[in-house]
Amino acid sequence: MGLHRFSPQVIFLGSYPRADKSESVHQGNNANAAYQSAQDWLDSLKG
């Protein structure tokens, strides 16, 4: 699909801290319904 998807089952063990030192907040858009909605939208663009 070419886009990144958040998955709570994936553990990423390396990154640099944010420059502004604030904690990132997850938007909660990782549900399968949200993913399917995005996939449907992309498919509709393809025609």
Buried (B, 14 or more C-beta within 10 A) or exposed (E): EEEEEEEEEEEEEEEEEEEEEEEEEEEEEEEEEBBEEBEEEEEEEEE
